[in-house]
Amino acid sequence: MIDRFYPQPEELQHVRVGPLGPHIDGFATLVSRQGYCHQNGWQKIRLVADLSQWLTRRRIELTELNERQAVVFLEARWKRVLHHSGEQATITLLLRHLRQAAVIPPPVALAVCSPIDSIEQDYGHFLLQERGVIPVTAGQYLAAARRFLSHRFSTGPIKLKNLRPRDVARFVLHDSSRRGRRSSQLCASALRSFLSYLFQQGRIPTNLAAAVPTVAGWRLSELPRYLEPAQVEKVLRCCDRRRKIGKRDYAILLLLARLGLRAGEVGGLTLDDIDWSAGELCVRGKGSRVDRLPLLQDVGKAIVDYLKKGRPTCLSRHLFIQCKAPYERFANSGSIGNVARGALVRAQLDLPHHGAHVFRHSLATRMLGSGASLAQIGQVLRHQLVQTTEIYAKVNLAALRALAQPWPGGAQ
């Protein structure tokens, strides 16, 4: 497979020197499968060859290669040659490849760098293992806990027993001043969870969760942001389906607009989630919930077009793949949000909110305008609570006008 990168015979002899020499061909196969062109692929192979020679000069056994040694190698290399951002990712890919082949031992957990890291690590284990929180939510809670600890103990040692209610209130006021309402409410919820955890573990003498101020935000106080049906179609037309990336983005947008999927649900779809014979799509949603949705005809056609003419050849079973090497799944739901934002910008729609969720609101609003009941909308959007769907009742302006009372003294 290394021949795919067009090396010269003398170059092949150079890259196969040192303890990593016997593993160069396997790494080249991995790089090729990830879709790198011959120039970028050969640069990665040369970097691994340089690492192999460095190990020889330092008399380091291959079994001793780990992240620490890789950092030392890269720092020494960057003193001699220009720093390329992709080199660190290449070494990470190499270490993963060698571990999967059982050539080097598994990574050893690194010692935490600070007391905040230690607290965050323990709290993260509590959220994931004992509370069963999904990783995305756990990450949001950990970020809020870190901001709180950094704000309170920025200039001194971490003494949790010194925490007081005023420290909690000051942080919430400070943090919410630079965030939106929903983000501030999430931070408040995370802080209550964190403080309850500290009390449960005996790290603070009093449960300070009650000291977290409530962030104002009345239920159903806002209208859902949505697109008109003509605007949704305009966004879809802006995808250049002659290009591979356009075929992918069009399929993603149809899943958002026609089925009302969340960004994370679209990014998590795999090839095995599509039942072509039954015309169904398996969707893994919030709270590990699994639903089967009908695969609409236009959505199915767009996915088939992408699979046949747009999806790169790769080992990943995920449905949607990055358009550039390495050909892997999207990193997170934010990547799906970026696809939606890009499409909205191309359509030149001036909206206060550019994100994937606006298509979910738009589907619900269109269904309501077509005469669907709130129960039917909640079933399509897979809401677990009826109250979640009630926000769309405010969009039915014709029905609301019938309930409005005339203003005293106004025109009849």
C-alpha positions in Angstrom: 0.0 0.0 0.0 3.0 2.3 0.5 3.5 2.3 -3.3 0.3 4.3 -3.6 2.3 7.4 -2.4 4.8 7.1 -5.3 8.0 6.9 -3.2 11.5 6.5 -4.8 13.4 3.3 -4.1 16.0 5.2 -2.0 13.2 6.9 -0.1 11.7 3.5 0.8 15.0 2.4 2.2 15.1 5.5 4.3 11.6 5.2 5.9 12.1 1.5 6.8 15.0 2.2 9.2 14.6 1.9 13.0 12.1 0.2 15.3 9.1 1.6 13.4 10.4 0.3 10.1 8.4 -3.0 10.1 5.2 -1.1 10.8 5.5 1.6 8.1 3.5 -0.4 5.5 0.6 -1.0 8.0 0.6 2.7 8.8 0.6 3.6 5.1 -2.4 1.3 4.6 -4.3 3.1 7.3 -3.4 6.5 5.9 -4.5 5.4 2.4 -7.8 4.1 3.8 -8.5 7.5 5.4 -8.3 9.1 2.0 -5.2 11.2 2.2 -3.7 12.2 -1.2 -0.2 11.0 -2.1 1.5 14.2 -1.0 -0.1 14.5 2.4 0.1 10.8 3.0 3.8 10.7 2.1 4.5 13.6 4.5 2.9 11.5 7.3 5.0 8.5 6.5 8.1 10.6 6.5 7.2 12.0 9.9 6.9 8.5 11.3 10.3 7.6 9.7 11.9 10.6 11.4 10.3 9.4 14.7 11.8 6.0 14.2 15.3 7.4 13.6 14.8 9.6 16.7 14.0 6.5 18.8 17.2 4.8 17.5 19.4 7.8 18.4 17.9 8.1 21.8 18.1 4.3 22.3 14.4 4.2 23.2 12.7 0.8 22.8 9.5 0.8 20.7 7.5 -0.5 23.7 8.5 2.7 25.6 6.8 4.9 23.0 3.9 6.9 24.4 2.4 10.4 24.5 5.2 11.7 26.7 7.9 10.5 24.3 5.9 11.9 21.4 5.8 15.3 22.9 9.6 15.3 23.5 10.1 14.2 19.9 7.9 16.9 18.4 9.4 19.7 20.5 12.9 18.7 19.4 11.7 18.5 15.8 10.1 21.9 15.8 13.3 23.4 16.9 14.8 22.3 13.6 12.0 22.4 11.1 8.8 24.5 10.5 5.9 23.5 12.8 3.1 21.9 11.0 -0.2 21.6 12.9 -1.1 18.2 11.4 2.1 16.5 12.8 0.6 16.1 16.3 -2.5 14.4 14.8 -0.3 12.1 12.8 1.6 10.9 15.9 -1.7 10.4 17.7 -2.9 8.3 14.8 0.3 6.3 14.8 0.0 5.6 18.6 -3.6 4.4 18.1 -2.5 2.2 15.2 0.3 0.6 17.2 -1.9 0.0 20.2 -4.6 -1.7 18.1 -1.9 -4.0 16.7 -0.6 -4.7 20.3 2.8 -3.3 19.4 3.0 -0.8 22.3 1.1 -1.0 25.7 -2.1 0.9 26.4 -1.8 4.5 27.6 -1.1 5.0 31.2 -3.4 7.5 32.9 -1.4 10.7 33.3 -1.3 12.3 36.7 -3.7 15.3 37.1 -2.1 18.6 36.7 -4.0 20.6 39.3 -6.5 20.2 42.1 -9.3 21.4 39.8 -8.4 18.7 37.4 -8.7 16.1 40.2 -12.1 17.4 41.3 -13.3 17.5 37.7 -12.1 14.0 37.1 -14.0 12.6 40.2 -17.1 14.6 39.4 -17.1 13.4 35.8 -16.8 9.8 36.9 -19.8 10.4 39.3 -21.9 11.8 36.4 -21.1 9.1 33.9 -20.9 6.0 36.1 -23.3 6.7 39.0 -25.8 9.1 37.5 -25.8 7.7 33.9 -25.5 11.1 32.3 -24.8 11.1 28.6 -21.3 12.3 27.7 -22.5 15.5 26.0 -24.4 16.6 29.1 -21.6 15.6 31.4 -19.2 17.7 29.4 -21.5 20.8 29.8 -21.7 20.2 33.6 -18.0 19.7 34.0 -17.3 23.0 32.1 -19.7 24.9 34.5 -18.0 23.3 37.5 -14.6 24.3 36.3 -15.7 27.8 35.6 -17.1 28.1 39.2 -13.9 26.7 40.8 -11.6 28.9 38.7 -13.7 32.0 39.5 -13.7 31.3 43.3 -10.2 30.1 43.7 -8.4 31.9 40.9 -5.6 33.3 43.2 -5.2 30.7 45.9 -5.4 27.0 46.9 -8.6 25.1 46.4 -10.3 25.0 49.8 -13.8 23.6 49.2 -14.8 23.9 52.9 -14.4 27.7 52.6 -17.3 27.9 50.1 -20.1 30.2 51.2 -23.5 31.0 49.7 -22.3 34.5 48.6 -19.6 32.8 46.5 -22.2 30.9 44.6 -24.4 33.9 44.0 -21.5 36.1 42.9 -20.4 33.5 40.3 -23.9 33.1 38.9 -24.3 36.8 38.5 -20.8 37.1 36.9 -21.3 34.1 34.6 -24.8 34.9 33.4 -23.8 38.4 32.4 -21.9 37.0 29.4 -24.4 34.3 28.5 -27.8 33.9 27.1 -30.8 32.8 29.1 -30.8 29.2 28.2 -27.1 28.9 28.7 -27.3 30.6 32.1 -30.1 28.2 33.1 -28.0 25.2 32.1 -25.1 26.6 34.2 -27.4 27.0 37.2 -28.6 23.4 36.9 -25.0 22.1 36.6 -23.9 24.1 39.6 -26.7 22.7 41.7 -25.7 19.2 40.7 -22.0 19.9 41.4 -22.6 21.4 44.9 -24.9 18.5 45.8 -22.2 16.1 44.7 -19.6 17.9 46.9 -22.0 17.7 49.9 -22.7 14.1 49.3 -19.0 13.3 49.2 -18.4 15.2 52.4 -16.2 17.8 50.8 -18.4 20.7 51.9 -20.2 20.9 55.3 -23.5 22.3 53.9 -25.4 21.6 50.7 -25.1 24.9 48.8 -27.3 23.9 46.0 -30.1 25.9 47.4 -27.9 29.0 47.3 -27.8 28.9 43.4 -30.1 31.8 42.2 -32.9 30.9 39.8 -32.3 32.4 36.4 -35.4 34.2 35.2 -37.0 32.5 32.3 -40.8 31.9 32.3 -42.1 28.8 30.6 -43.6 29.5 27.1 -42.4 33.1 27.3 -40.9 33.0 23.8 -42.1 32.1 20.3 -40.2 29.3 18.7 -37.9 30.5 15.9 -38.8 28.9 12.6 -38.6 29.2 8.8 -41.6 29.6 6.5 -42.0 26.6 4.1 -40.8 28.6 1.2 -37.7 29.5 3.1 -37.0 25.9 3.9 -37.2 25.0 0.3 -34.9 27.9 -0.6 -32.3 26.6 1.8 -32.5 23.1 0.3 -32.1 24.5 -3.3 -28.9 26.3 -2.2 -27.1 22.9 -1.9 -25.0 22.3 -5.0 -25.9 18.7 -5.6 -23.5 18.4 -8.5 -20.7 18.3 -5.9 -20.1 15.5 -3.3 -20.3 17.9 -0.4 -23.6 19.2 -1.8 -25.1 15.8 -1.9 -24.1 15.2 1.7 -25.4 18.5 3.0 -28.7 18.1 1.1 -29.3 14.7 2.7 -28.4 16.2 6.1 -30.8 19.1 5.7 -33.6 16.9 4.5 -33.3 14.8 7.7 -33.5 18.0 9.7 -36.3 19.6 7.8 -38.5 16.6 6.9 -38.1 14.4 10.0 -37.2 17.0 12.5 -34.1 15.2 13.8 -31.8 16.9 16.2 -28.2 17.6 15.1 -26.7 14.9 17.4 -29.2 12.3 16.0 -28.2 13.1 12.4 -24.5 12.8 13.3 -25.0 9.5 15.1 -26.7 7.7 12.2 -25.0 4.7 10.9 -25.4 2.6 7.8 -27.0 -0.1 9.9 -29.7 2.3 11.1 -31.4 2.3 7.6 -33.9 -0.5 7.0 -34.3 -0.2 3.2 -36.8 -3.1 2.9 -39.1 -1.7 5.6 -38.5 2.0 4.7 -37.6 2.9 8.2 -34.8 4.8 10.0 -33.6 3.9 13.5 -32.9 7.1 15.5 -31.1 7.2 18.8 -32.3 10.3 20.7 -32.2 11.9 24.1 -31.9 9.7 27.2 -30.8 6.7 25.1 -34.2 6.5 23.5 -34.5 4.6 20.3 -37.3 5.3 17.8 -38.1 4.0 14.3 -39.2 6.7 11.8 -40.5 6.3 8.3 -37.9 7.0 5.7 -39.7 9.5 3.4 -39.2 9.1 -0.3 -37.3 12.3 -0.9 -35.1 11.7 2.1 -34.3 8.2 1.0 -33.5 9.3 -2.5 -31.1 12.0 -1.2 -29.3 9.4 1.0 -29.0 6.9 -1.9 -27.6 9.7 -4.1 -25.0 10.5 -1.4 -24.1 6.9 -0.7 -23.6 6.2 -4.4 -21.9 9.4 -5.6 -20.9 11.4 -2.6 -19.8 9.3 0.3 -16.0 8.6 0.3 -14.8 5.0 0.6 -13.8 4.4 4.2 -14.0 1.9 7.1 -16.5 4.0 9.2 -20.0 2.7 9.5 -21.4 6.2 10.2 -23.7 7.5 7.5 -22.2 11.0 7.2 -18.5 11.4 6.7 -16.2 14.4 6.6 -15.5 15.6 3.0 -11.8 15.9 3.6 -9.3 13.4 4.9 -9.3 11.8 7.4 -12.5 10.2 6.2 -14.2 9.8 9.5 -17.5 10.6 11.2 -18.2 14.2 12.3 -16.6 15.0 15.6 -19.8 16.2 17.3 -23.2 17.6 16.8 -21.7 21.1 16.3 -20.4 19.9 12.9 -24.0 19.2 11.8 -24.9 22.7 13.1 -22.2 24.1 10.9 -23.7 22.5 7.9 -27.1 24.1 8.7 -25.5 27.5 9.4 -23.6 27.4 6.1 -26.8 26.6 4.2 -28.8 29.4 5.9 -26.0 31.8 5.0 -26.0 30.7 1.4 -29.7 31.2 1.3 -29.2 34.8 2.5 -31.8 34.4 5.3 -31.4 37.1 8.0 -32.3 35.1 11.1 -31.5 35.7 14.8 -30.6 32.0 15.1 -28.6 30.0 12.7 -28.6 26.4 13.8 -29.9 23.0 13.0 -32.8 23.2 15.6 -34.5 25.9 13.5 -35.5 23.2 11.0 -37.1 21.1 13.8 -39.2 24.2 14.9 -40.1 24.8 11.2 -41.4 21.3 10.8 -43.6 21.6 13.9 -44.9 25.0 12.8 -45.7 23.7 9.3 -47.6 20.7 10.7 -49.6 23.0 13.0 -50.5 25.2 10.0 -51.7 22.1 8.1 -54.1 21.2 10.9 -52.0 18.7 12.9 -52.8 18.5 16.6 -50.2 19.1 19.3 -50.3 15.4 20.2 -49.4 14.5 16.6 -46.6 17.0 16.5 -45.2 15.7 19.8 -45.3 12.2 18.3 -43.4 13.2 15.2 -40.8 15.2 17.3 -40.7 12.3 19.8 -41.4 14.5 22.8 -41.6 12.6 26.0 -43.8 15.2 27.7 -46.9 16.9 26.4 -45.7 20.2 27.9 -42.7 20.3 25.6 -45.0 20.6 22.6 -47.2 23.3 24.1 -44.9 26.1 22.9 -46.1 25.6 19.3 -49.7 26.5 20.3 -48.5 30.1 20.4 -47.7 30.0 16.7 -51.3 29.4 15.8 -52.1 33.1 15.6 -55.6 32.6 14.1 -56.7 30.5 17.0 -55.2 32.9 19.5 -57.0 35.9 18.0 -60.3 34.2 18.7 -59.4 34.1 22.4 -58.3 37.7 22.6 -60.6 40.1 24.4 -61.3 43.5 22.9 -59.3 46.3 24.5 -61.6 48.5 26.7 -62.5 51.6 24.8 -61.0 50.3 21.6 -62.7 49.7 18.3 -65.2 46.9 18.3 
